[in-house]
Amino acid sequence: MTATATDAQATTGTIVLGDNQYGKAEVRVMKVDRDQARHRITELSVTSQLRGDFSAAHIDGDQGRVVPTDTQKNTVFALAKDGIPSPEEFALRLGEHFVSSFDWIEGGRWEAKEYTWEHIPSSLTSHVTDGEHDHAFVKGGTETRTTVVQREGDEVFVVSGLEDLKVLKSTGSEFHGFPKDRYTTLQETTDRILATSVTARWRYTSLDIDFNAVYDDVRRILLETFADVHSFALQQTLYQMGKRVLEAHPEIGEIKFSMPNLHHFVVDFEPFGLENPNEVFYVADRPYGKIEAEVKREGADQEPRAWATVTGFC
C-alpha cells in the first residue's frame, strides 16, 4: 500500500511534549508513636509524582522548575514526623504541601501502601498490656493497604483499597453448567475449594470521613461476604462483595476488583486404589483464572480522572 501525501503530513507534524509527571518512587518510611508506653508503628511505601509545566526541563534541560526527587523523598520523612493518621491523610498532606509551596506545581499523584504490623502476643507481664507486648511487633496479615491521591489544582481524588488479601473456603462453592467444546477437560463440580487473592480499590466521593474506620469496615464486609455467599462462580462472589460494600458506604462511588481464581484440583487416587472424597488437593501455582469487574451505582456520576493512573484494571 502506497503512502499518500495526507499520510505523510499526519506523520511529520510538529512534535510536542505530552502528559508527564515525575517524582520519587517507593520511599519506605516508618513512624513510631511513643507518646504512650504502648507504642504504635506505621510503615508506608510512598511514591510522590508532581505535575505542572515542566516543558523546559524536557526540551532544554532547564531544571529551574524541577523540585528534586531527593527533596520529595526528604519531604516524606519530614511530614511523617508530624504523624501518619492514615495513608489517605498523609498523601493528602503531601499534595497540599507541594501545590502550596511551588507556584508552578499544578497537581500530582501521591501513592501510599501500608504494611501491617501487630503487637506480639505475650503471656508474660513485663512491658505487656492486655496480653500483647507494648513495643515488640510481628508482621501481620497478607494484604497491603493502598491509596492513590491525585490533585488537579483544587480538585482532589482519592482511590483507596487493598491488595493480596488471600482468602479460601474449603466448601460452599460449585462450578457447573459451563459451555464445552472438544478442548474442554474441566469436570463439573458441586463441591470445590474456592480461593483467591483479592485486590480491591474504591473511590471516595467525600474527604470528610474517618479513612481508617471506613477501611476497616470495608475489609470486614469483603471477608464476611466471601465466607457467607454460597458461590456458583467467583464472579458471583465478587459482585456480592462489591454490592454489600456500596450498600453500607454511600461515601464510596464505585469499587473495582481483580481476583485470580487460585485453583485447587482434587488429586486422582484411582491409580493407587484409594478414594479421595475432596480431602487431598494439588495446589496449582499457574496458570490461573483472572476475574476483574467494577461494581457501581446505576446512573451515578463517574470520575475517570480519579482512576487515570491506577495500574491495571484496578
Phi and psi restraints in degrees (value plus and minus 20) as a CYANA .aco file:
   2 THR   PHI    -108.8   -68.8
   2 THR   PSI     111.9   151.9
   3 ALA   PHI     -90.4   -50.4
   3 ALA   PSI     118.9   158.9
   4 THR   PHI    -113.1   -73.1
   4 THR   PSI     150.4   190.4
   5 ALA   PHI     -81.5   -41.5
   5 ALA   PSI     -56.9   -16.9
   6 THR   PHI     -83.0   -43.0
   6 THR   PSI     -62.6   -22.6
   7 ASP   PHI     -80.3   -40.3
   7 ASP   PSI     -61.3   -21.3
   8 ALA   PHI     -83.7   -43.7
   8 ALA   PSI     -60.5   -20.5
   9 GLN   PHI     -85.3   -45.3
   9 GLN   PSI     -56.9   -16.9
  10 ALA   PHI     -87.2   -47.2
  10 ALA   PSI     -48.2    -8.2
  11 THR   PHI    -120.8   -80.8
  11 THR   PSI     -21.0    19.0
  12 THR   PHI    -143.3  -103.3
  12 THR   PSI       2.8    42.8
  13 GLY   PHI     -90.9   -50.9
  13 GLY   PSI     156.6   196.6
  14 THR   PHI     -82.9   -42.9
  14 THR   PSI     113.4   153.4
  15 ILE   PHI    -113.7   -73.7
  15 ILE   PSI     108.6   148.6
  16 VAL   PHI    -151.5  -111.5
  16 VAL   PSI     144.8   184.8
  17 LEU   PHI     -97.8   -57.8
  17 LEU   PSI     113.0   153.0
  18 GLY   PHI    -114.6   -74.6
  18 GLY   PSI    -182.0  -142.0
  19 ASP   PHI     -75.8   -35.8
  19 ASP   PSI     123.4   163.4
  20 ASN   PHI    -175.2  -135.2
  20 ASN   PSI     138.5   178.5
  21 GLN   PHI    -177.7  -137.7
  21 GLN   PSI     142.4   182.4
  22 TYR   PHI    -175.8  -135.8
  22 TYR   PSI     142.0   182.0
  23 GLY   PHI     149.4   189.4
  23 GLY   PSI    -180.5  -140.5
  24 LYS   PHI    -129.6   -89.6
  24 LYS   PSI     110.6   150.6
  25 ALA   PHI    -124.6   -84.6
  25 ALA   PSI     122.0   162.0
  26 GLU   PHI      35.2    75.2
  26 GLU   PSI      35.8    75.8
  27 VAL   PHI     -99.0   -59.0
  27 VAL   PSI      95.6   135.6
  28 ARG   PHI    -110.2   -70.2
  28 ARG   PSI     102.6   142.6
  29 VAL   PHI    -155.1  -115.1
  29 VAL   PSI     119.7   159.7
  30 MET   PHI    -144.9  -104.9
  30 MET   PSI     111.9   151.9
  31 LYS   PHI    -133.2   -93.2
  31 LYS   PSI     105.8   145.8
  32 VAL   PHI    -126.0   -86.0
  32 VAL   PSI      98.6   138.6
  33 ASP   PHI    -109.3   -69.3
  33 ASP   PSI      94.5   134.5
  34 ARG   PHI    -133.1   -93.1
  34 ARG   PSI      -2.6    37.4
  35 ASP   PHI     -93.3   -53.3
  35 ASP   PSI     -31.5     8.5
  36 GLN   PHI    -151.7  -111.7
  36 GLN   PSI     146.4   186.4
  37 ALA   PHI     -81.6   -41.6
  37 ALA   PSI     -54.0   -14.0
  38 ARG   PHI    -108.6   -68.6
  38 ARG   PSI      87.6   127.6
  39 HIS   PHI     -95.7   -55.7
  39 HIS   PSI     137.7   177.7
  40 ARG   PHI    -149.6  -109.6
  40 ARG   PSI     112.1   152.1
  41 ILE   PHI    -139.5   -99.5
  41 ILE   PSI     123.9   163.9
  42 THR   PHI    -150.8  -110.8
  42 THR   PSI     104.1   144.1
  43 GLU   PHI    -137.2   -97.2
  43 GLU   PSI     106.6   146.6
  44 LEU   PHI    -145.7  -105.7
  44 LEU   PSI     133.1   173.1
  45 SER   PHI    -132.8   -92.8
  45 SER   PSI      97.5   137.5
  46 VAL   PHI    -136.6   -96.6
  46 VAL   PSI     113.1   153.1
  47 THR   PHI    -138.9   -98.9
  47 THR   PSI     105.4   145.4
  48 SER   PHI    -134.3   -94.3
  48 SER   PSI     106.3   146.3
  49 GLN   PHI    -153.7  -113.7
  49 GLN   PSI     108.0   148.0
  50 LEU   PHI    -121.2   -81.2
  50 LEU   PSI     129.3   169.3
  51 ARG   PHI    -148.6  -108.6
  51 ARG   PSI     124.9   164.9
  52 GLY   PHI     147.3   187.3
  52 GLY   PSI    -180.3  -140.3
  53 ASP   PHI    -109.0   -69.0
  53 ASP   PSI      74.4   114.4
  54 PHE   PHI    -132.9   -92.9
  54 PHE   PSI       8.1    48.1
  55 SER   PHI     -83.1   -43.1
  55 SER   PSI     -57.0   -17.0
  56 ALA   PHI     -82.6   -42.6
  56 ALA   PSI     -55.9   -15.9
  57 ALA   PHI     -87.1   -47.1
  57 ALA   PSI     -62.0   -22.0
  58 HIS   PHI     -93.9   -53.9
  58 HIS   PSI     -59.3   -19.3
  59 ILE   PHI    -108.9   -68.9
  59 ILE   PSI     -62.3   -22.3
  60 ASP   PHI    -131.0   -91.0
  60 ASP   PSI     -27.1    12.9
  61 GLY   PHI      55.1    95.1
  61 GLY   PSI      -2.4    37.6
  62 ASP   PHI    -103.0   -63.0
  62 ASP   PSI      96.5   136.5
  63 GLN   PHI    -113.6   -73.6
  63 GLN   PSI      -4.9    35.1
  64 GLY   PHI     -80.4   -40.4
  64 GLY   PSI     -45.2    -5.2
  65 ARG   PHI    -133.2   -93.2
  65 ARG   PSI     -11.2    28.8
  66 VAL   PHI    -113.1   -73.1
  66 VAL   PSI      79.9   119.9
  67 VAL   PHI     -86.6   -46.6
  67 VAL   PSI      98.4   138.4
  68 PRO   PHI     -74.9   -34.9
  68 PRO   PSI     124.0   164.0
  69 THR   PHI     -82.6   -42.6
  69 THR   PSI     -48.4    -8.4
  70 ASP   PHI     -85.2   -45.2
  70 ASP   PSI     -56.0   -16.0
  71 THR   PHI     -84.1   -44.1
  71 THR   PSI     -59.4   -19.4
  72 GLN   PHI     -83.7   -43.7
  72 GLN   PSI     -60.7   -20.7
  73 LYS   PHI     -79.9   -39.9
  73 LYS   PSI     -68.4   -28.4
  74 ASN   PHI     -82.8   -42.8
  74 ASN   PSI     -53.8   -13.8
  75 THR   PHI     -84.9   -44.9
  75 THR   PSI     -58.7   -18.7
  76 VAL   PHI     -76.6   -36.6
  76 VAL   PSI     -67.4   -27.4
  77 PHE   PHI     -85.4   -45.4
  77 PHE   PSI     -62.2   -22.2
  78 ALA   PHI     -85.5   -45.5
  78 ALA   PSI     -62.7   -22.7
  79 LEU   PHI     -90.9   -50.9
  79 LEU   PSI     -47.7    -7.7
  80 ALA   PHI     -84.4   -44.4
  80 ALA   PSI     -47.2    -7.2
  81 LYS   PHI     -80.3   -40.3
  81 LYS   PSI     -50.3   -10.3
  82 ASP   PHI    -103.3   -63.3
  82 ASP   PSI     -20.0    20.0
  83 GLY   PHI      91.9   131.9
  83 GLY   PSI     133.9   173.9
  84 ILE   PHI    -146.6  -106.6
  84 ILE   PSI      62.0   102.0
  85 PRO   PHI     -83.6   -43.6
  85 PRO   PSI     -53.1   -13.1
  86 SER   PHI    -182.0  -142.0
  86 SER   PSI     137.2   177.2
  87 PRO   PHI     -77.6   -37.6
  87 PRO   PSI     -58.5   -18.5
  88 GLU   PHI     -83.9   -43.9
  88 GLU   PSI     -68.8   -28.8
  89 GLU   PHI     -84.8   -44.8
  89 GLU   PSI     -55.8   -15.8
  90 PHE   PHI     -87.1   -47.1
  90 PHE   PSI     -64.0   -24.0
  91 ALA   PHI     -85.1   -45.1
  91 ALA   PSI     -57.9   -17.9
  92 LEU   PHI     -82.8   -42.8
  92 LEU   PSI     -60.1   -20.1
  93 ARG   PHI     -84.4   -44.4
  93 ARG   PSI     -60.5   -20.5
  94 LEU   PHI     -80.3   -40.3
  94 LEU   PSI     -65.9   -25.9
  95 GLY   PHI     -80.2   -40.2
  95 GLY   PSI     -65.5   -25.5
  96 GLU   PHI     -83.2   -43.2
  96 GLU   PSI     -59.2   -19.2
  97 HIS   PHI     -80.4   -40.4
  97 HIS   PSI     -70.8   -30.8
  98 PHE   PHI     -91.9   -51.9
  98 PHE   PSI     -59.3   -19.3
  99 VAL   PHI     -87.6   -47.6
  99 VAL   PSI     -56.5   -16.5
 100 SER   PHI    -103.5   -63.5
 100 SER   PSI     -38.8     1.2
 101 SER   PHI    -110.5   -70.5
 101 SER   PSI     -45.8    -5.8
 102 PHE   PHI    -150.8  -110.8
 102 PHE   PSI      96.4   136.4
 103 ASP   PHI     -78.6   -38.6
 103 ASP   PSI     -53.2   -13.2
 104 TRP   PHI    -105.8   -65.8
 104 TRP   PSI     -26.9    13.1
 105 ILE   PHI    -106.0   -66.0
 105 ILE   PSI      93.3   133.3
 106 GLU   PHI    -111.2   -71.2
 106 GLU   PSI     -38.3     1.7
 107 GLY   PHI     154.7   194.7
 107 GLY   PSI    -178.8  -138.8
 108 GLY   PHI     147.6   187.6
 108 GLY   PSI    -190.8  -150.8
 109 ARG   PHI    -156.0  -116.0
 109 ARG   PSI     105.9   145.9
 110 TRP   PHI    -147.3  -107.3
 110 TRP   PSI      97.5   137.5
 111 GLU   PHI    -133.4   -93.4
 111 GLU   PSI     118.1   158.1
 112 ALA   PHI    -156.3  -116.3
 112 ALA   PSI     115.1   155.1
 113 LYS   PHI    -138.7   -98.7
 113 LYS   PSI     110.7   150.7
 114 GLU   PHI    -125.8   -85.8
 114 GLU   PSI     112.4   152.4
 115 TYR   PHI    -123.5   -83.5
 115 TYR   PSI     112.4   152.4
 116 THR   PHI    -103.1   -63.1
 116 THR   PSI     111.9   151.9
 117 TRP   PHI    -145.0  -105.0
 117 TRP   PSI     120.0   160.0
 118 GLU   PHI    -145.4  -105.4
 118 GLU   PSI     128.1   168.1
 119 HIS   PHI     -83.8   -43.8
 119 HIS   PSI     119.3   159.3
 120 ILE   PHI     -93.2   -53.2
 120 ILE   PSI     106.9   146.9
 121 PRO   PHI     -82.5   -42.5
 121 PRO   PSI     124.5   164.5
 122 SER   PHI    -169.8  -129.8
 122 SER   PSI     118.7   158.7
 123 SER   PHI    -115.7   -75.7
 123 SER   PSI     -17.5    22.5
 124 LEU   PHI    -105.6   -65.6
 124 LEU   PSI    -196.2  -156.2
 125 THR   PHI    -137.4   -97.4
 125 THR   PSI     -40.8    -0.8
 126 SER   PHI     -97.3   -57.3
 126 SER   PSI     103.5   143.5
 127 HIS   PHI      37.0    77.0
 127 HIS   PSI      17.3    57.3
 128 VAL   PHI    -142.2  -102.2
 128 VAL   PSI     113.5   153.5
 129 THR   PHI    -148.4  -108.4
 129 THR   PSI     104.3   144.3
 130 ASP   PHI      31.4    71.4
 130 ASP   PSI      21.7    61.7
 131 GLY   PHI      58.9    98.9
 131 GLY   PSI      -8.1    31.9
 132 GLU   PHI    -153.1  -113.1
 132 GLU   PSI     121.7   161.7
 133 HIS   PHI     -89.1   -49.1
 133 HIS   PSI     121.0   161.0
 134 ASP   PHI     -90.6   -50.6
 134 ASP   PSI     -51.9   -11.9
 135 HIS   PHI    -159.8  -119.8
 135 HIS   PSI       7.8    47.8
 136 ALA   PHI    -143.3  -103.3
 136 ALA   PSI     115.9   155.9
 137 PHE   PHI    -152.2  -112.2
 137 PHE   PSI     136.2   176.2
 138 VAL   PHI    -148.7  -108.7
 138 VAL   PSI     122.3   162.3
 139 LYS   PHI     -79.9   -39.9
 139 LYS   PSI     110.6   150.6
 140 GLY   PHI    -135.3   -95.3
 140 GLY   PSI     127.7   167.7
 141 GLY   PHI      48.6    88.6
 141 GLY   PSI     149.3   189.3
 142 THR   PHI    -122.4   -82.4
 142 THR   PSI     -39.7     0.3
 143 GLU   PHI    -111.5   -71.5
 143 GLU   PSI     141.4   181.4
 144 THR   PHI    -139.3   -99.3
 144 THR   PSI     110.6   150.6
 145 ARG   PHI    -100.3   -60.3
 145 ARG   PSI     118.9   158.9
 146 THR   PHI    -150.8  -110.8
 146 THR   PSI     134.7   174.7
 147 THR   PHI    -172.7  -132.7
 147 THR   PSI     125.9   165.9
 148 VAL   PHI    -147.9  -107.9
 148 VAL   PSI      97.4   137.4
 149 VAL   PHI    -127.0   -87.0
 149 VAL   PSI     106.8   146.8
 150 GLN   PHI    -142.3  -102.3
 150 GLN   PSI     127.2   167.2
 151 ARG   PHI    -157.4  -117.4
 151 ARG   PSI     112.2   152.2
 152 GLU   PHI    -144.9  -104.9
 152 GLU   PSI      79.0   119.0
 153 GLY   PHI      43.3    83.3
 153 GLY   PSI    -141.2  -101.2
 154 ASP   PHI    -111.5   -71.5
 154 ASP   PSI     -24.4    15.6
 155 GLU   PHI    -106.7   -66.7
 155 GLU   PSI     111.2   151.2
 156 VAL   PHI    -146.6  -106.6
 156 VAL   PSI     116.3   156.3
 157 PHE   PHI    -147.1  -107.1
 157 PHE   PSI     116.1   156.1
 158 VAL   PHI    -147.4  -107.4
 158 VAL   PSI     101.2   141.2
 159 VAL   PHI    -139.3   -99.3
 159 VAL   PSI      97.3   137.3
 160 SER   PHI    -137.9   -97.9
 160 SER   PSI     150.5   190.5
 161 GLY   PHI     152.1   192.1
 161 GLY   PSI    -176.6  -136.6
 162 LEU   PHI    -170.1  -130.1
 162 LEU   PSI     139.0   179.0
 163 GLU   PHI    -160.3  -120.3
 163 GLU   PSI     133.4   173.4
 164 ASP   PHI      43.8    83.8
 164 ASP   PSI      16.6    56.6
 165 LEU   PHI    -104.5   -64.5
 165 LEU   PSI      77.4   117.4
 166 LYS   PHI    -104.4   -64.4
 166 LYS   PSI     105.7   145.7
 167 VAL   PHI    -156.6  -116.6
 167 VAL   PSI     134.1   174.1
 168 LEU   PHI    -173.6  -133.6
 168 LEU   PSI     121.5   161.5
 169 LYS   PHI    -146.1  -106.1
 169 LYS   PSI     116.2   156.2
 170 SER   PHI    -105.6   -65.6
 170 SER   PSI     -28.6    11.4
 171 THR   PHI    -178.7  -138.7
 171 THR   PSI    -194.7  -154.7
 172 GLY   PHI      60.6   100.6
 172 GLY   PSI       4.1    44.1
 173 SER   PHI    -162.3  -122.3
 173 SER   PSI     117.3   157.3
 174 GLU   PHI    -149.6  -109.6
 174 GLU   PSI     143.0   183.0
 175 PHE   PHI    -176.4  -136.4
 175 PHE   PSI      87.8   127.8
 176 HIS   PHI    -180.1  -140.1
 176 HIS   PSI     149.4   189.4
 177 GLY   PHI      62.5   102.5
 177 GLY   PSI      -7.6    32.4
 178 PHE   PHI    -104.6   -64.6
 178 PHE   PSI     135.3   175.3
 179 PRO   PHI     -86.8   -46.8
 179 PRO   PSI     129.9   169.9
 180 LYS   PHI    -150.5  -110.5
 180 LYS   PSI     124.2   164.2
 181 ASP   PHI    -155.1  -115.1
 181 ASP   PSI    -187.8  -147.8
 182 ARG   PHI     -89.2   -49.2
 182 ARG   PSI     -33.1     6.9
 183 TYR   PHI    -116.5   -76.5
 183 TYR   PSI     -20.8    19.2
 184 THR   PHI    -101.3   -61.3
 184 THR   PSI     102.4   142.4
 185 THR   PHI    -138.9   -98.9
 185 THR   PSI     -33.9     6.1
 186 LEU   PHI     -83.5   -43.5
 186 LEU   PSI     111.3   151.3
 187 GLN   PHI    -109.4   -69.4
 187 GLN   PSI     123.1   163.1
 188 GLU   PHI     -88.7   -48.7
 188 GLU   PSI     131.3   171.3
 189 THR   PHI    -166.7  -126.7
 189 THR   PSI     126.6   166.6
 190 THR   PHI    -129.1   -89.1
 190 THR   PSI     -13.4    26.6
 191 ASP   PHI    -176.8  -136.8
 191 ASP   PSI      89.1   129.1
 192 ARG   PHI    -162.8  -122.8
 192 ARG   PSI     144.7   184.7
 193 ILE   PHI     -97.2   -57.2
 193 ILE   PSI     114.4   154.4
 194 LEU   PHI    -135.1   -95.1
 194 LEU   PSI      99.0   139.0
 195 ALA   PHI    -158.1  -118.1
 195 ALA   PSI     124.4   164.4
 196 THR   PHI    -176.7  -136.7
 196 THR   PSI     148.6   188.6
 197 SER   PHI    -142.5  -102.5
 197 SER   PSI      86.3   126.3
 198 VAL   PHI    -100.4   -60.4
 198 VAL   PSI     105.7   145.7
 199 THR   PHI    -132.0   -92.0
 199 THR   PSI     102.5   142.5
 200 ALA   PHI    -154.9  -114.9
 200 ALA   PSI     119.7   159.7
 201 ARG   PHI    -158.0  -118.0
 201 ARG   PSI     121.5   161.5
 202 TRP   PHI    -155.4  -115.4
 202 TRP   PSI     131.0   171.0
 203 ARG   PHI    -122.0   -82.0
 203 ARG   PSI     109.0   149.0
 204 TYR   PHI    -103.8   -63.8
 204 TYR   PSI     117.3   157.3
 205 THR   PHI    -116.9   -76.9
 205 THR   PSI     -22.9    17.1
 206 SER   PHI    -161.7  -121.7
 206 SER   PSI     131.3   171.3
 207 LEU   PHI    -124.9   -84.9
 207 LEU   PSI     -27.8    12.2
 208 ASP   PHI    -110.4   -70.4
 208 ASP   PSI      44.3    84.3
 209 ILE   PHI    -162.7  -122.7
 209 ILE   PSI     145.5   185.5
 210 ASP   PHI    -108.6   -68.6
 210 ASP   PSI      77.4   117.4
 211 PHE   PHI     -80.4   -40.4
 211 PHE   PSI     -58.3   -18.3
 212 ASN   PHI     -85.7   -45.7
 212 ASN   PSI     -63.2   -23.2
 213 ALA   PHI     -85.3   -45.3
 213 ALA   PSI     -61.8   -21.8
 214 VAL   PHI     -86.1   -46.1
 214 VAL   PSI     -63.8   -23.8
 215 TYR   PHI     -78.2   -38.2
 215 TYR   PSI     -68.3   -28.3
 216 ASP   PHI     -79.0   -39.0
 216 ASP   PSI     -59.8   -19.8
 217 ASP   PHI     -94.1   -54.1
 217 ASP   PSI     -57.6   -17.6
 218 VAL   PHI     -82.3   -42.3
 218 VAL   PSI     -64.7   -24.7
 219 ARG   PHI     -78.7   -38.7
 219 ARG   PSI     -63.3   -23.3
 220 ARG   PHI     -79.6   -39.6
 220 ARG   PSI     -66.0   -26.0
 221 ILE   PHI     -83.4   -43.4
 221 ILE   PSI     -62.7   -22.7
 222 LEU   PHI     -79.7   -39.7
 222 LEU   PSI     -65.8   -25.8
 223 LEU   PHI     -88.6   -48.6
 223 LEU   PSI     -65.7   -25.7
 224 GLU   PHI     -82.6   -42.6
 224 GLU   PSI     -59.7   -19.7
 225 THR   PHI     -89.6   -49.6
 225 THR   PSI     -62.9   -22.9
 226 PHE   PHI     -76.2   -36.2
 226 PHE   PSI     -63.8   -23.8
 227 ALA   PHI     -90.0   -50.0
 227 ALA   PSI     -54.6   -14.6
 228 ASP   PHI    -100.7   -60.7
 228 ASP   PSI     -58.5   -18.5
 229 VAL   PHI     -93.4   -53.4
 229 VAL   PSI     105.5   145.5
 230 HIS   PHI     -96.4   -56.4
 230 HIS   PSI      91.6   131.6
 231 SER   PHI    -116.7   -76.7
 231 SER   PSI     108.1   148.1
 232 PHE   PHI    -118.2   -78.2
 232 PHE   PSI     -26.9    13.1
 233 ALA   PHI    -190.3  -150.3
 233 ALA   PSI     128.7   168.7
 234 LEU   PHI     -81.0   -41.0
 234 LEU   PSI     -51.3   -11.3
 235 GLN   PHI     -79.1   -39.1
 235 GLN   PSI     -61.2   -21.2
 236 GLN   PHI     -83.3   -43.3
 236 GLN   PSI     -64.3   -24.3
 237 THR   PHI     -82.8   -42.8
 237 THR   PSI     -64.4   -24.4
 238 LEU   PHI     -76.6   -36.6
 238 LEU   PSI     -68.2   -28.2
 239 TYR   PHI     -82.3   -42.3
 239 TYR   PSI     -63.0   -23.0
 240 GLN   PHI     -85.4   -45.4
 240 GLN   PSI     -56.1   -16.1
 241 MET   PHI     -81.3   -41.3
 241 MET   PSI     -67.2   -27.2
 242 GLY   PHI     -86.2   -46.2
 242 GLY   PSI     -61.6   -21.6
 243 LYS   PHI     -80.2   -40.2
 243 LYS   PSI     -65.3   -25.3
 244 ARG   PHI     -89.2   -49.2
 244 ARG   PSI     -53.3   -13.3
 245 VAL   PHI     -83.5   -43.5
 245 VAL   PSI     -67.8   -27.8
 246 LEU   PHI     -86.1   -46.1
 246 LEU   PSI     -55.9   -15.9
 247 GLU   PHI     -84.5   -44.5
 247 GLU   PSI     -53.4   -13.4
 248 ALA   PHI    -108.5   -68.5
 248 ALA   PSI     -39.2     0.8
 249 HIS   PHI    -154.1  -114.1
 249 HIS   PSI      71.6   111.6
 250 PRO   PHI     -85.5   -45.5
 250 PRO   PSI     -37.1     2.9
 251 GLU   PHI     -99.5   -59.5
 251 GLU   PSI     -21.3    18.7
 252 ILE   PHI    -124.3   -84.3
 252 ILE   PSI     104.1   144.1
 253 GLY   PHI     -97.3   -57.3
 253 GLY   PSI     -68.3   -28.3
 254 GLU   PHI    -175.5  -135.5
 254 GLU   PSI     144.8   184.8
 255 ILE   PHI    -157.4  -117.4
 255 ILE   PSI     117.8   157.8
 256 LYS   PHI    -139.9   -99.9
 256 LYS   PSI     127.3   167.3
 257 PHE   PHI    -149.1  -109.1
 257 PHE   PSI     126.0   166.0
 258 SER   PHI    -149.8  -109.8
 258 SER   PSI      97.6   137.6
 259 MET   PHI    -156.1  -116.1
 259 MET   PSI      85.3   125.3
 260 PRO   PHI     -89.8   -49.8
 260 PRO   PSI     125.7   165.7
 261 ASN   PHI    -111.2   -71.2
 261 ASN   PSI      81.9   121.9
 262 LEU   PHI    -104.3   -64.3
 262 LEU   PSI      80.6   120.6
 263 HIS   PHI     -92.9   -52.9
 263 HIS   PSI     117.5   157.5
 264 HIS   PHI    -145.6  -105.6
 264 HIS   PSI      89.9   129.9
 265 PHE   PHI    -120.3   -80.3
 265 PHE   PSI     115.4   155.4
 266 VAL   PHI     -85.3   -45.3
 266 VAL   PSI     107.4   147.4
 267 VAL   PHI     -92.5   -52.5
 267 VAL   PSI     113.4   153.4
 268 ASP   PHI     -99.7   -59.7
 268 ASP   PSI      88.6   128.6
 269 PHE   PHI    -114.6   -74.6
 269 PHE   PSI     -20.4    19.6
 270 GLU   PHI     -77.7   -37.7
 270 GLU   PSI     -60.5   -20.5
 271 PRO   PHI     -81.5   -41.5
 271 PRO   PSI     -40.1    -0.1
 272 PHE   PHI    -116.2   -76.2
 272 PHE   PSI     -19.4    20.6
 273 GLY   PHI      50.4    90.4
 273 GLY   PSI       6.9    46.9
 274 LEU   PHI    -139.6   -99.6
 274 LEU   PSI     140.8   180.8
 275 GLU   PHI    -121.6   -81.6
 275 GLU   PSI     131.5   171.5
 276 ASN   PHI    -157.3  -117.3
 276 ASN   PSI      63.2   103.2
 277 PRO   PHI     -97.8   -57.8
 277 PRO   PSI      46.7    86.7
 278 ASN   PHI      37.7    77.7
 278 ASN   PSI      26.1    66.1
 279 GLU   PHI    -136.3   -96.3
 279 GLU   PSI     -53.1   -13.1
 280 VAL   PHI    -141.1  -101.1
 280 VAL   PSI     108.2   148.2
 281 PHE   PHI    -147.9  -107.9
 281 PHE   PSI     129.9   169.9
 282 TYR   PHI    -113.1   -73.1
 282 TYR   PSI     101.9   141.9
 283 VAL   PHI    -110.3   -70.3
 283 VAL   PSI      90.6   130.6
 284 ALA   PHI    -104.8   -64.8
 284 ALA   PSI     106.5   146.5
 285 ASP   PHI     -98.7   -58.7
 285 ASP   PSI     -65.6   -25.6
 286 ARG   PHI    -183.7  -143.7
 286 ARG   PSI     136.5   176.5
 287 PRO   PHI     -91.1   -51.1
 287 PRO   PSI     148.3   188.3
 288 TYR   PHI    -161.6  -121.6
 288 TYR   PSI     134.7   174.7
 289 GLY   PHI     -90.3   -50.3
 289 GLY   PSI     131.9   171.9
 290 LYS   PHI    -155.5  -115.5
 290 LYS   PSI      93.3   133.3
 291 ILE   PHI    -128.5   -88.5
 291 ILE   PSI     105.4   145.4
 292 GLU   PHI    -155.9  -115.9
 292 GLU   PSI     117.7   157.7
 293 ALA   PHI    -183.6  -143.6
 293 ALA   PSI     138.2   178.2
 294 GLU   PHI    -131.1   -91.1
 294 GLU   PSI     118.1   158.1
 295 VAL   PHI    -135.7   -95.7
 295 VAL   PSI     105.6   145.6
 296 LYS   PHI    -161.9  -121.9
 296 LYS   PSI     154.3   194.3
 297 ARG   PHI    -112.6   -72.6
 297 ARG   PSI     106.0   146.0
 298 GLU   PHI     -81.0   -41.0
 298 GLU   PSI     108.9   148.9
 299 GLY   PHI      61.6   101.6
 299 GLY   PSI     -24.1    15.9
 300 ALA   PHI     -95.3   -55.3
 300 ALA   PSI     130.9   170.9
 301 ASP   PHI     -85.3   -45.3
 301 ASP   PSI     117.7   157.7
 302 GLN   PHI    -120.6   -80.6
 302 GLN   PSI     138.9   178.9
 303 GLU   PHI    -156.1  -116.1
 303 GLU   PSI      61.0   101.0
 304 PRO   PHI     -81.3   -41.3
 304 PRO   PSI     -44.2    -4.2
 305 ARG   PHI     -83.2   -43.2
 305 ARG   PSI     -50.2   -10.2
 306 ALA   PHI     -85.8   -45.8
 306 ALA   PSI     -48.9    -8.9
 307 TRP   PHI    -121.0   -81.0
 307 TRP   PSI     -19.0    21.0
 308 ALA   PHI     -78.4   -38.4
 308 ALA   PSI     -56.1   -16.1
 309 THR   PHI    -138.2   -98.2
 309 THR   PSI       1.5    41.5
 310 VAL   PHI    -103.0   -63.0
 310 VAL   PSI     101.6   141.6
 311 THR   PHI     -84.5   -44.5
 311 THR   PSI     118.6   158.6
 312 GLY   PHI      51.1    91.1
 312 GLY   PSI    -183.2  -143.2
 313 PHE   PHI     -84.5   -44.5
 313 PHE   PSI     -57.5   -17.5
